[in-house]
Amino acid sequence: MSTSIQSAIATETPTLAELIARADELRPLLRKNGAEGEQQRRVVEESIDALKTAGLFRLLQPKRYGGYESSIRALVDVAASVGEADGGTAWVVSLLNSGAWLASCFPEQAQDDVWADNPDALVSGVFSPKVESTKVAGGYRVTGEWFYNSGSWHADWAVLSMPIPNEAGEIVDMAMALIPRSDVDLKETWFVAGMRASGSNCLIATDIFVPEHRIMSVPPAIEGEFPTEHSEERLYSSPLGPFFTVGMVGPQLGLGRAAFAIVKEKAATKGVTNTIYTRQADSVAFQIQLAQAAMMLETAHLHAHRVADEMDAAAQRGEKLDFLARTRIRADIGWAIEHVVKAIDTLLYAHGSSAFAEVNPLQRIWRDSEVASRHAGILPMVCYEIYGKGLVGSDERITQMI
């Protein structure tokens, strides 16, 4: 890393442009380690160390602990830059920064547990539990499993969802628990076609204790109401549902940009088999496909940036997004994801079957994008249904995450 970047890290909070520049500078290293990360099913430690040194896990950490307390737009754009190098690495960067945001919404005592002694601590998160919990003095005893915990190999803490029972054992609430990674076991379950380096394994708790101050109720969080005492930190006031989805769009944007750059570059020397064209760049069919892909990627960026900027602006004004705006954000993210996937598909058709050669980075980009786009939180058709119900004034909620 250049001495100029190291100096900036040590002396001041970086601007968005500076954060993106740091990610851009790391791309050769992250790209070099991408294939090995896929084989290991975890991001290579050299890459994790470089990202830490560059401060790229501090995007959404409070300044009180040495973080940058930056913006949701920074989360999107930094992850996109990393995604141009490697999809799995970008997913880990985005999800661990999202975990830092979640931890920052807990009471200060819980935040101190995470960062007071280790400002570099990383936080992962999962919202799909198979969990039993029991109320005890001062907190809860918890046993269960959480699939799929992205960045599980690298996290020091995890935000994990759990039911809240009363003294009689009746479920009265749903919550998020902030749990040390050392309290839970990891089971390797992430054997998949793409996004292998995300290390999205299963975490297992066996009768662990979670104190009250590390429990946060979900329903208020859905509305953007959190137990942190630091209301002046406006970044931590966005409703949980929109934040949950926007954190997954950056890696996809980067994957789309990477595919576009490769296909465009190769077009100057690669022919179109069984045609008169010795250069794809001279083919009208190729030109049309490249233009279509470019427009789809532009569309994806416009929608993703609209969401990030709207959420950042509302948070800084101290305003809450209304329900219809939140449903539209879900649709915006679904639309962005769908158009990146379509753009990559179009680019692979334009490039030809050599895109699927193991030595061609396009095949890993394609697999990473296809797997990531199936995440339950960003499925386009589900996102559109949520927005459609909002548009017609339906009170039916098919998910809490709105």
ChimeraX attribute file (.defattr): number of C-alpha atoms within 10 A of each C-alpha:
attribute: neighborCount
match mode: 1-to-1
recipient: residues
	/A:1	11
	/A:2	9
	/A:3	8
	/A:4	8
	/A:5	18
	/A:6	14
	/A:7	10
	/A:8	14
	/A:9	18
	/A:10	10
	/A:11	8
	/A:12	9
	/A:13	17
	/A:14	17
	/A:15	12
	/A:16	17
	/A:17	12
	/A:18	15
	/A:19	23
	/A:20	21
	/A:21	14
	/A:22	24
	/A:23	26
	/A:24	17
	/A:25	16
	/A:26	19
	/A:27	18
	/A:28	14
	/A:29	13
	/A:30	28
	/A:31	20
	/A:32	13
	/A:33	19
	/A:34	24
	/A:35	20
	/A:36	14
	/A:37	24
	/A:38	24
	/A:39	12
	/A:40	13
	/A:41	23
	/A:42	26
	/A:43	30
	/A:44	19
	/A:45	13
	/A:46	12
	/A:47	20
	/A:48	18
	/A:49	11
	/A:50	16
	/A:51	20
	/A:52	15
	/A:53	15
	/A:54	21
	/A:55	23
	/A:56	26
	/A:57	27
	/A:58	26
	/A:59	28
	/A:60	26
	/A:61	27
	/A:62	23
	/A:63	14
	/A:64	12
	/A:65	18
	/A:66	15
	/A:67	19
	/A:68	21
	/A:69	23
	/A:70	21
	/A:71	21
	/A:72	27
	/A:73	22
	/A:74	22
	/A:75	29
	/A:76	25
	/A:77	26
	/A:78	28
	/A:79	32
	/A:80	32
	/A:81	27
	/A:82	33
	/A:83	30
	/A:84	28
	/A:85	28
	/A:86	33
	/A:87	37
	/A:88	34
	/A:89	33
	/A:90	29
	/A:91	31
	/A:92	30
	/A:93	32
	/A:94	30
	/A:95	27
	/A:96	30
	/A:97	25
	/A:98	27
	/A:99	26
	/A:100	29
	/A:101	22
	/A:102	27
	/A:103	33
	/A:104	25
	/A:105	25
	/A:106	25
	/A:107	18
	/A:108	17
	/A:109	13
	/A:110	22
	/A:111	21
	/A:112	17
	/A:113	15
	/A:114	25
	/A:115	19
	/A:116	14
	/A:117	10
	/A:118	12
	/A:119	15
	/A:120	19
	/A:121	17
	/A:122	26
	/A:123	28
	/A:124	29
	/A:125	29
	/A:126	21
	/A:127	16
	/A:128	14
	/A:129	17
	/A:130	14
	/A:131	17
	/A:132	18
	/A:133	22
	/A:134	20
	/A:135	18
	/A:136	14
	/A:137	8
	/A:138	10
	/A:139	16
	/A:140	21
	/A:141	17
	/A:142	21
	/A:143	18
	/A:144	17
	/A:145	22
	/A:146	21
	/A:147	19
	/A:148	20
	/A:149	27
	/A:150	28
	/A:151	27
	/A:152	27
	/A:153	19
	/A:154	19
	/A:155	20
	/A:156	17
	/A:157	25
	/A:158	30
	/A:159	25
	/A:160	22
	/A:161	23
	/A:162	26
	/A:163	21
	/A:164	21
	/A:165	17
	/A:166	13
	/A:167	10
	/A:168	8
	/A:169	11
	/A:170	11
	/A:171	13
	/A:172	10
	/A:173	13
	/A:174	16
	/A:175	20
	/A:176	24
	/A:177	26
	/A:178	27
	/A:179	26
	/A:180	16
	/A:181	21
	/A:182	11
	/A:183	16
	/A:184	20
	/A:185	13
	/A:186	17
	/A:187	14
	/A:188	14
	/A:189	14
	/A:190	21
	/A:191	12
	/A:192	13
	/A:193	12
	/A:194	22
	/A:195	31
	/A:196	26
	/A:197	29
	/A:198	29
	/A:199	28
	/A:200	28
	/A:201	22
	/A:202	20
	/A:203	24
	/A:204	21
	/A:205	20
	/A:206	15
	/A:207	16
	/A:208	16
	/A:209	19
	/A:210	21
	/A:211	17
	/A:212	15
	/A:213	17
	/A:214	21
	/A:215	25
	/A:216	25
	/A:217	20
	/A:218	21
	/A:219	16
	/A:220	14
	/A:221	21
	/A:222	19
	/A:223	20
	/A:224	21
	/A:225	18
	/A:226	25
	/A:227	17
	/A:228	19
	/A:229	12
	/A:230	15
	/A:231	13
	/A:232	10
	/A:233	17
	/A:234	18
	/A:235	24
	/A:236	28
	/A:237	25
	/A:238	26
	/A:239	23
	/A:240	23
	/A:241	21
	/A:242	25
	/A:243	25
	/A:244	21
	/A:245	23
	/A:246	27
	/A:247	24
	/A:248	26
	/A:249	28
	/A:250	30
	/A:251	35
	/A:252	33
	/A:253	30
	/A:254	29
	/A:255	30
	/A:256	31
	/A:257	23
	/A:258	22
	/A:259	25
	/A:260	23
	/A:261	13
	/A:262	15
	/A:263	22
	/A:264	17
	/A:265	11
	/A:266	14
	/A:267	21
	/A:268	13
	/A:269	10
	/A:270	16
	/A:271	19
	/A:272	18
	/A:273	11
	/A:274	7
	/A:275	8
	/A:276	10
	/A:277	14
	/A:278	16
	/A:279	16
	/A:280	22
	/A:281	21
	/A:282	15
	/A:283	17
	/A:284	11
	/A:285	12
	/A:286	21
	/A:287	16
	/A:288	12
	/A:289	19
	/A:290	22
	/A:291	15
	/A:292	16
	/A:293	26
	/A:294	20
	/A:295	14
	/A:296	23
	/A:297	26
	/A:298	18
	/A:299	16
	/A:300	27
	/A:301	25
	/A:302	13
	/A:303	18
	/A:304	26
	/A:305	22
	/A:306	16
	/A:307	26
	/A:308	22
	/A:309	15
	/A:310	17
	/A:311	27
	/A:312	21
	/A:313	16
	/A:314	16
	/A:315	21
	/A:316	17
	/A:317	9
	/A:318	16
	/A:319	14
	/A:320	17
	/A:321	19
	/A:322	10
	/A:323	13
	/A:324	18
	/A:325	19
	/A:326	25
	/A:327	24
	/A:328	21
	/A:329	30
	/A:330	30
	/A:331	26
	/A:332	26
	/A:333	30
	/A:334	26
	/A:335	22
	/A:336	27
	/A:337	32
	/A:338	20
	/A:339	24
	/A:340	29
	/A:341	24
	/A:342	18
	/A:343	27
	/A:344	27
	/A:345	18
	/A:346	20
	/A:347	28
	/A:348	21
	/A:349	14
	/A:350	22
	/A:351	26
	/A:352	14
	/A:353	10
	/A:354	13
	/A:355	21
	/A:356	16
	/A:357	11
	/A:358	10
	/A:359	11
	/A:360	12
	/A:361	19
	/A:362	24
	/A:363	19
	/A:364	27
	/A:365	26
	/A:366	23
	/A:367	18
	/A:368	26
	/A:369	26
	/A:370	21
	/A:371	14
	/A:372	23
	/A:373	21
	/A:374	12
	/A:375	12
	/A:376	11
	/A:377	20
	/A:378	26
	/A:379	20
	/A:380	23
	/A:381	13
	/A:382	17
	/A:383	23
	/A:384	21
	/A:385	16
	/A:386	25
	/A:387	24
	/A:388	16
	/A:389	16
	/A:390	19
	/A:391	13
	/A:392	9
	/A:393	10
	/A:394	11
	/A:395	8
	/A:396	9
	/A:397	12
	/A:398	11
	/A:399	10
	/A:400	10
	/A:401	22
	/A:402	25
